[in-house]
Amino acid sequence: MTFHIITLFPKAFDSYLGESILKRAIENKKIEIRFYNPRDFAENKWRRIDRAPYGGGPGMVIEALPVIRAIESAIKKLKIKKKNRKSKIKIIWTSPGGNQLTNTYAAKMAKSYSDIIIVCGRYEGIDARVGKVFSMDEISIGPFVLTGGELPAMVIIDATARQRKGVLGTSNSLEERRVLSNEVYTRPEVFEYRGKKYHVPKILLSGHHGKIEKWKERRGKGRAKRT
């Protein structure tokens, strides 16, 4: 699976993609990340891609054509790379007004598509005509507004990549496929802090798997819905 990221700030991804599970997934060629900067597709020597919005208002809007050309470049490259087999492409536009990202959606992306193009918004947004040129899913990661689409893109990559076979190790590593609670414990069984002792719940030490699963289920009822 390849993620093609359309962003003005590709270096913003370095830290997150350079650590832990996603780094290992990239090194093991389970996933691939490619970046396309709309500035590289601007037709002026200053590489300017932002303009004042029609109709007035604060801030600047990213021009449509540089973004369109960046998306076209991604599609062209993946078709050349995978000329011997058909690519299944999904284009996602990060948007605070989009549909909420869920594990169900991420699992569908991981199963159904070989290439995902993610368009990261910035400033006051991207000229809406990009959405008229390409069929895209508008996706939000929550009921809030961020300064750009790079963080949502990282969340989409993480949520989708972990659904791919081999990224987490085994299918049991996917938390949503097993009973979870809000509470997890590890060694030591008891520790003392400021004169008070803190114990692991006795049920987790019982070895009775049925009762443990029921305990986790009860504790997990307060978890946020993730599907």
C-alpha positions as CSV (number, residue, x, y, z in Angstrom):
1,M,0.0,0.0,0.0
2,T,1.3,3.4,-0.9
3,F,0.2,6.7,0.6
4,H,0.6,9.7,-1.7
5,I,0.6,12.9,0.4
6,I,-0.2,16.3,-1.2
7,T,1.2,18.8,1.2
8,L,3.1,22.1,1.4
9,F,5.0,20.8,4.4
10,P,6.3,17.3,3.8
11,K,8.9,17.6,6.6
12,A,6.1,17.9,9.1
13,F,5.8,14.1,8.7
14,D,9.4,13.2,9.5
15,S,9.1,12.7,13.2
16,Y,6.0,10.6,13.2
17,L,6.9,8.4,10.3
18,G,10.4,8.0,11.5
19,E,9.6,6.3,14.8
20,S,8.2,3.0,16.1
21,I,5.6,0.9,14.1
22,L,5.2,3.1,11.0
23,K,9.0,3.4,10.6
24,R,9.3,-0.4,10.8
25,A,6.4,-0.8,8.3
26,I,8.1,1.5,5.8
27,E,11.5,-0.3,6.3
28,N,9.8,-3.7,5.8
29,K,8.0,-2.4,2.7
30,K,4.6,-3.0,4.1
31,I,3.7,0.5,3.3
32,E,5.3,3.3,1.2
33,I,4.9,7.1,1.7
34,R,5.4,9.6,-1.2
35,F,5.1,13.4,-1.0
36,Y,4.0,15.9,-3.6
37,N,4.4,19.6,-2.9
38,P,1.9,21.8,-4.8
39,R,4.6,24.6,-4.9
40,D,6.6,22.3,-7.3
41,F,3.7,22.6,-9.7
42,A,3.2,26.4,-9.6
43,E,3.8,28.3,-12.8
44,N,5.6,31.3,-11.4
45,K,9.2,31.8,-10.4
46,W,8.2,32.5,-6.8
47,R,6.4,29.2,-6.5
48,R,3.5,31.1,-5.0
49,I,0.3,29.0,-4.7
50,D,-1.9,31.1,-2.3
51,R,-4.3,33.9,-3.2
52,A,-6.9,36.1,-1.5
53,P,-10.4,34.5,-1.6
54,Y,-13.1,35.6,-3.9
55,G,-16.0,37.2,-1.9
56,G,-13.6,38.6,0.7
57,G,-12.6,37.3,4.0
58,P,-9.4,36.8,6.0
59,G,-6.5,34.5,5.1
60,M,-5.4,33.0,1.9
61,V,-6.7,30.2,-0.3
62,I,-4.5,27.6,-2.1
63,E,-5.0,27.7,-5.8
64,A,-6.6,24.8,-7.5
65,L,-4.3,24.1,-10.4
66,P,-1.1,23.4,-8.4
67,V,-3.0,20.9,-6.3
68,I,-4.6,19.3,-9.4
69,R,-1.2,18.9,-11.0
70,A,0.2,17.4,-7.8
71,I,-2.6,14.8,-7.8
72,E,-2.1,14.1,-11.5
73,S,1.6,13.5,-10.8
74,A,0.8,11.0,-8.1
75,I,-1.6,9.1,-10.3
76,K,0.8,9.1,-13.3
77,K,3.7,7.8,-11.1
78,L,1.7,5.0,-9.6
79,K,0.3,3.9,-13.0
80,I,3.9,3.8,-14.4
81,K,5.2,1.9,-11.3
82,K,2.3,-0.6,-11.4
83,K,1.8,-0.9,-15.1
84,N,1.7,-4.7,-14.8
85,R,-1.3,-4.6,-12.4
86,K,-4.2,-2.3,-12.0
87,S,-4.0,0.2,-9.1
88,K,-7.1,0.8,-7.0
89,I,-6.9,4.5,-6.0
90,K,-8.8,6.4,-3.3
91,I,-8.4,10.2,-3.0
92,I,-9.0,11.7,0.5
93,W,-9.4,15.4,1.2
94,T,-8.8,16.3,4.9
95,S,-11.6,18.6,5.9
96,P,-13.1,19.7,9.3
97,G,-16.5,19.5,7.5
98,G,-15.9,15.9,6.2
99,N,-17.2,12.6,7.5
100,Q,-15.7,11.4,10.8
101,L,-12.8,8.9,10.4
102,T,-13.6,5.5,11.9
103,N,-11.8,2.2,12.1
104,T,-14.5,0.7,9.8
105,Y,-13.6,3.3,7.1
106,A,-9.8,2.7,7.7
107,A,-10.2,-1.0,7.4
108,K,-12.2,-0.6,4.2
109,M,-9.4,1.6,2.7
110,A,-6.7,-1.0,3.7
111,K,-8.7,-3.8,2.1
112,S,-10.0,-2.2,-1.0
113,Y,-7.2,0.2,-2.2
114,S,-3.6,-0.2,-3.2
115,D,-3.0,3.6,-3.3
116,I,-4.4,6.4,-1.2
117,I,-3.9,10.0,-2.1
118,I,-4.3,12.4,0.8
119,V,-4.8,16.1,0.1
120,C,-3.8,18.3,3.1
121,G,-5.5,21.6,3.4
122,R,-3.8,24.8,4.7
123,Y,-4.5,28.4,5.4
124,E,-8.2,29.1,4.7
125,G,-8.5,26.0,2.5
126,I,-8.0,24.8,-1.0
127,D,-10.0,26.1,-4.0
128,A,-13.1,23.9,-4.0
129,R,-12.9,23.3,-7.7
130,V,-10.3,20.6,-7.0
131,G,-13.2,18.5,-5.7
132,K,-15.0,19.0,-8.9
133,V,-12.1,17.7,-11.0
134,F,-11.5,14.6,-8.8
135,S,-13.9,12.3,-6.9
136,M,-12.7,12.5,-3.3
137,D,-13.8,11.5,0.2
138,E,-13.8,14.5,2.6
139,I,-12.6,13.1,6.0
140,S,-12.4,14.7,9.4
141,I,-10.6,13.3,12.4
142,G,-12.8,15.1,14.9
143,P,-15.1,18.0,15.8
144,F,-12.4,20.7,15.8
145,V,-10.3,22.8,13.4
146,L,-6.6,22.5,13.0
147,T,-4.1,24.8,11.3
148,G,-3.5,22.3,8.5
149,G,-4.3,18.8,7.2
150,E,-0.9,17.2,8.0
151,L,-2.0,15.9,11.4
152,P,-5.2,14.4,10.1
153,A,-3.2,12.8,7.2
154,M,-0.9,11.2,9.8
155,V,-3.9,9.9,11.7
156,I,-5.4,8.5,8.5
157,I,-2.1,6.8,7.6
158,D,-1.8,5.3,11.1
159,A,-5.4,4.1,11.3
160,T,-5.2,2.6,7.8
161,A,-1.7,1.2,7.8
162,R,-2.3,-0.8,11.0
163,Q,-5.0,-2.7,9.3
164,R,-2.6,-4.1,6.7
165,K,-1.3,-7.6,7.3
166,G,2.2,-7.6,8.9
167,V,2.2,-4.0,10.1
168,L,1.3,-4.9,13.7
169,G,2.6,-8.4,13.7
170,T,-0.6,-10.5,14.2
171,S,-4.3,-9.8,13.8
172,N,-4.7,-10.1,17.6
173,S,-2.7,-6.9,17.9
174,L,-5.7,-5.0,16.5
175,E,-7.3,-3.7,19.7
176,E,-10.8,-3.4,18.1
177,R,-10.8,-7.2,17.4
178,R,-10.6,-8.1,21.1
179,V,-12.3,-7.2,24.3
180,L,-10.8,-4.1,25.8
181,S,-11.2,-2.1,29.0
182,N,-10.1,1.4,29.8
183,E,-7.7,-0.1,32.3
184,V,-4.5,-2.1,31.7
185,Y,-1.9,-3.2,34.3
186,T,1.6,-4.7,34.3
187,R,4.4,-5.5,36.8
188,P,4.9,-5.0,39.7
189,E,1.7,-6.5,41.2
190,V,1.9,-3.9,44.0
191,F,3.8,-0.6,44.3
192,E,3.8,2.1,47.0
193,Y,3.7,5.8,46.3
194,R,3.6,8.4,49.0
195,G,2.6,6.0,51.6
196,K,-0.3,4.4,49.7
197,K,-0.2,0.9,48.1
198,Y,-1.6,0.4,44.6
199,H,-2.7,-3.2,43.6
200,V,-3.5,-4.9,40.3
201,P,-7.2,-6.0,40.4
202,K,-7.4,-9.6,41.8
203,I,-9.5,-10.8,38.9
204,L,-6.5,-10.2,36.5
205,L,-4.4,-12.5,38.7
206,S,-6.9,-15.3,38.9
207,G,-6.1,-17.1,35.6
208,H,-9.8,-17.4,34.9
209,H,-10.0,-16.3,31.3
210,G,-13.8,-16.2,31.1
211,K,-14.2,-14.0,34.2
212,I,-11.3,-11.8,33.0
213,E,-13.0,-11.2,29.6
214,K,-16.3,-10.3,31.4
215,W,-14.4,-7.9,33.6
216,K,-12.8,-6.3,30.6
217,E,-16.1,-6.0,28.9
218,R,-17.7,-4.3,31.8
219,R,-14.8,-1.9,32.1
220,G,-14.8,-1.3,28.4
221,K,-18.4,0.0,28.3
222,G,-17.1,3.5,28.8
223,R,-14.7,3.5,25.9
224,A,-15.5,5.9,23.0
225,K,-17.1,4.1,20.1
226,R,-14.4,3.5,17.5
227,T,-16.2,1.8,14.6
